[in-house]
Amino acid sequence: MRALGVHHVAINVRDVGEAIGFYRDALGFTVRSDRPEFGFGGAWLDAGDQQVHLLEAEPPPSVGEHYAVLVSDLDAAVADLRELGYLPTDPSPVGSSRQAFVTDPSGNVVELHQPG
């Protein structure tokens, strides 16, 4: 087998509506309308050509897991998030790139990654 790429990441969130607000309004994701009814709360969102699936369930304890969202201007992304009341870390170098981190309302860590 040879993987073609990552199709989606699924994360647990306590409150789907609150999580949608964060991912849509703060990070600029688009809510999809084609999520089937699975018998539990959730939402599917587009982040560029990839997807993030929100599952209404208790998030596991954070022990370093996260996923990264590509941004073109990390400083602007951090400033926008702070203006909305979120608390991203200060940007820092990682190799030739730069990164910052923010947590969603359920405590999931999201890396903001600006390629070098």
C-alpha positions, 0 to 999 in steps of 0.5 A: 500500500502507498498512502496518497495523503491525509483525507481528514483528522477527527477530533473529540469536542465537548460542544459541537456548536462552540467548536464550529464557531472556533474553527469557522470564525477563528480559523476560517474553516468551511462547514460541510453540509454532506455529513450523514446522520451517525446518531451522535453530534458532530460536523465536517469542516473543510480546511483547504483540500483536507477535512477536520471532523468534529465528534461530540465526545469527551476529548482525551487528556492532552499529552502532546497530540496536535495537528497543524494548519498551514497559514501564509502569514503567521503573525497576522493569524496570531494577531487575529486570534488574539483580537478574537480573545484566543491565546495563541503562543508567540511565533517561534522558528522550527527549522526554516518554518515558523509555528505557534499553537492555540487550543480550541474551546475543548482543549485540543491543540492546533499548530499554526504553521507557516512554511519557510 
